[in-house]
Amino acid sequence: MGDLTLRDLQLMARGNVAWETPLALMAAASSDDILARVNPAIDHILQEFSRTPKERKDRSEDGLSIDLITSLKHFGFQASHDTTTGGHCDIVIDGRYDFLWLGEAKIHGGYDWLLKGFNQLDSRYATAVKGQDRGGVVIYHRGPRVDQVMDGWAAHLASERPDVTIEPRSPGDLVMNTRHVHERTGREYHVRHVIVSLHWNPKV
């Protein structure tokens, strides 16, 4: 086999998020290129979490987030936990081109607890400048019916934060996208809300 180019490696890695991501990050030519890899990586990692609920049922909120960050590092991201960015943010992904993605993670213990995480992200951590105007809320749920939890969260957020626009979604969707004008910059700040089921209740 002759010398492989980066393009050759990218073609060989196609369909495997764990292989695709570090190659795409190495080739990134803008903050948008880095951003394009964040959500697929987080979704892939959370799918892995959902396969091991028994092993994660006693993990703390911070412990689960550290597991997520460790995986993000293995994917090639500059990720950290509890880093000072206007406060101690749960998930911080830094990158070239002044890229910054921030996330708050909560074990679902009521919608006001989730709202606290969203408001922390919005008013304490987010910079909302170019290349730093995307973030996320990660919800760990140990009870049943994550679909109903996400629907309830959408309704609660709409009620408590009327300034936030919730993008169209179907009932039962496990991902929700929101946007609102950020108080600091006047720019739109976009947040992706995602939930993972860690329910463990075997009948036999």
C-alpha positions as CSV (number, residue, x, y, z in Angstrom):
1,M,0.0,0.0,0.0
2,G,1.4,3.4,-1.0
3,D,1.5,6.5,1.1
4,L,-2.0,7.5,2.3
5,T,-3.2,11.0,2.1
6,L,-5.5,12.7,4.7
7,R,-8.3,12.3,2.1
8,D,-7.6,8.6,1.9
9,L,-7.8,8.3,5.6
10,Q,-11.1,10.3,5.8
11,L,-12.6,8.0,3.2
12,M,-11.5,4.9,5.1
13,A,-13.0,6.3,8.3
14,R,-16.3,7.2,6.8
15,G,-19.2,6.0,9.0
16,N,-17.1,5.6,12.1
17,V,-17.5,8.7,14.3
18,A,-14.6,7.8,16.5
19,W,-12.3,7.7,13.5
20,E,-13.9,10.5,11.4
21,T,-13.7,13.1,14.2
22,P,-10.0,13.4,14.9
23,L,-9.3,13.5,11.2
24,A,-11.9,16.2,10.6
25,L,-10.5,18.2,13.5
26,M,-7.0,18.1,12.1
27,A,-8.3,19.3,8.7
28,A,-10.5,22.0,10.2
29,A,-10.1,25.4,8.5
30,S,-12.5,27.4,10.6
31,S,-14.5,27.4,13.8
32,D,-17.5,26.2,11.8
33,D,-15.6,23.1,10.8
34,I,-14.9,22.3,14.5
35,L,-18.5,23.0,15.4
36,A,-19.7,20.5,12.8
37,R,-18.0,17.7,14.7
38,V,-19.2,18.5,18.2
39,N,-22.8,17.3,18.1
40,P,-22.1,14.0,16.3
41,A,-19.4,13.2,18.8
42,I,-21.6,14.0,21.8
43,D,-24.5,12.0,20.4
44,H,-22.2,9.0,19.8
45,I,-20.8,9.1,23.3
46,L,-24.3,9.4,24.9
47,Q,-25.5,6.4,22.9
48,E,-22.6,4.5,24.5
49,F,-23.8,5.8,27.9
50,S,-27.3,4.5,27.2
51,R,-25.8,1.0,26.6
52,T,-24.4,0.9,30.2
53,P,-27.0,2.2,32.5
54,K,-26.3,-0.4,35.2
55,E,-22.7,0.7,35.4
56,R,-23.6,4.4,35.6
57,K,-26.6,4.3,37.9
58,D,-24.5,5.5,40.9
59,R,-22.3,8.0,39.0
60,S,-22.6,11.6,40.2
61,E,-23.5,14.5,37.9
62,D,-19.8,15.5,37.8
63,G,-18.7,11.9,37.3
64,L,-21.0,11.4,34.3
65,S,-19.7,14.7,32.8
66,I,-16.1,13.7,33.4
67,D,-16.8,10.4,31.5
68,L,-18.2,12.5,28.6
69,I,-15.2,14.8,28.6
70,T,-12.8,11.9,28.7
71,S,-14.4,10.5,25.6
72,L,-14.4,13.9,23.9
73,K,-10.6,14.1,24.5
74,H,-10.2,10.7,22.9
75,F,-12.0,12.0,19.9
76,G,-9.4,14.8,19.6
77,F,-11.3,17.7,21.2
78,Q,-9.6,20.1,23.7
79,A,-12.2,19.4,26.3
80,S,-12.2,20.1,30.0
81,H,-14.5,20.0,33.1
82,D,-15.3,22.7,35.6
83,T,-13.1,25.2,33.8
84,T,-13.4,28.8,34.7
85,T,-15.3,30.5,31.8
86,G,-17.3,33.2,33.6
87,G,-17.6,30.5,36.3
88,H,-17.1,26.8,36.6
89,C,-18.7,25.4,33.5
90,D,-19.4,21.6,33.3
91,I,-18.2,21.0,29.7
92,V,-15.8,23.3,27.9
93,I,-14.5,22.6,24.4
94,D,-11.8,25.0,23.2
95,G,-10.3,25.0,19.8
96,R,-8.4,26.9,17.1
97,Y,-9.9,30.0,15.4
98,D,-11.1,31.2,18.9
99,F,-13.6,28.3,19.0
100,L,-15.5,27.8,22.2
101,W,-18.4,25.5,22.9
102,L,-19.9,25.4,26.4
103,G,-22.3,22.9,28.0
104,E,-24.2,22.4,31.2
105,A,-25.1,18.9,32.3
106,K,-27.8,18.0,34.8
107,I,-29.2,14.8,36.3
108,H,-32.9,15.4,35.8
109,G,-34.3,16.2,39.2
110,G,-37.1,18.5,38.2
111,Y,-37.6,21.1,35.5
112,D,-36.5,24.0,37.7
113,W,-33.1,22.2,38.1
114,L,-32.8,22.0,34.3
115,L,-33.8,25.7,34.0
116,K,-31.0,26.5,36.5
117,G,-28.5,24.8,34.2
118,F,-29.8,26.7,31.1
119,N,-29.7,30.0,32.9
120,Q,-26.2,29.3,34.2
121,L,-25.0,28.6,30.7
122,D,-26.8,31.7,29.3
123,S,-26.1,34.3,31.9
124,R,-22.9,33.2,33.6
125,Y,-20.7,31.3,31.1
126,A,-21.6,32.1,27.4
127,T,-19.7,34.8,25.6
128,A,-22.0,34.7,22.5
129,V,-19.3,36.2,20.2
130,K,-18.4,34.8,16.8
131,G,-17.3,31.2,17.0
132,Q,-18.5,31.0,20.5
133,D,-22.3,31.3,20.0
134,R,-23.2,27.7,20.4
135,G,-23.7,25.6,23.5
136,G,-25.6,22.7,24.9
137,V,-27.6,21.3,27.8
138,V,-27.1,17.6,28.5
139,I,-29.7,15.9,30.5
140,Y,-29.0,12.6,32.3
141,H,-32.3,10.8,33.1
142,R,-32.5,7.8,35.4
143,G,-36.3,7.4,35.2
144,P,-38.5,6.1,32.5
145,R,-39.7,7.8,29.3
146,V,-37.1,10.3,28.3
147,D,-39.4,11.4,25.5
148,Q,-41.9,12.7,28.0
149,V,-39.2,14.4,30.0
150,M,-37.9,16.3,26.9
151,D,-41.5,17.3,26.0
152,G,-42.0,18.6,29.6
153,W,-38.7,20.4,29.5
154,A,-39.7,22.2,26.3
155,A,-43.0,23.3,27.8
156,H,-41.3,24.5,31.0
157,L,-38.6,26.4,29.2
158,A,-41.2,28.1,26.9
159,S,-43.1,29.2,30.0
160,E,-40.2,30.4,32.1
161,R,-38.1,32.0,29.3
162,P,-40.5,33.5,26.7
163,D,-37.5,35.2,25.1
164,V,-36.2,31.8,23.9
165,T,-37.4,30.5,20.6
166,I,-37.8,26.7,20.4
167,E,-37.2,25.4,17.0
168,P,-40.0,23.2,15.5
169,R,-39.8,19.6,16.9
170,S,-42.1,16.6,17.0
171,P,-43.4,15.4,20.3
172,G,-41.1,12.7,21.5
173,D,-38.0,14.1,19.8
174,L,-35.0,13.6,22.1
175,V,-33.1,16.7,20.8
176,M,-34.3,20.3,21.1
177,N,-32.7,23.3,19.6
178,T,-33.3,26.8,20.9
179,R,-32.1,30.3,20.2
180,H,-32.4,33.7,21.8
181,V,-30.8,37.1,21.7
182,H,-27.9,37.1,24.2
183,E,-27.9,39.9,26.8
184,R,-24.2,40.5,26.6
185,T,-23.7,40.8,22.8
186,G,-27.1,41.2,21.2
187,R,-26.2,38.2,19.0
188,E,-28.3,35.0,18.8
189,Y,-27.1,32.3,21.1
190,H,-28.0,28.8,20.0
191,V,-28.4,25.9,22.5
192,R,-28.9,22.2,21.7
193,H,-30.6,20.3,24.4
194,V,-30.1,16.5,24.4
195,I,-31.2,13.8,26.9
196,V,-29.8,10.4,27.5
197,S,-31.6,7.5,29.2
198,L,-29.7,5.9,32.1
199,H,-32.8,4.0,33.3
200,W,-32.1,0.7,34.9
201,N,-35.0,-1.4,36.1
202,P,-34.7,-5.0,35.0
203,K,-37.8,-7.2,35.5
204,V,-35.9,-10.5,35.7
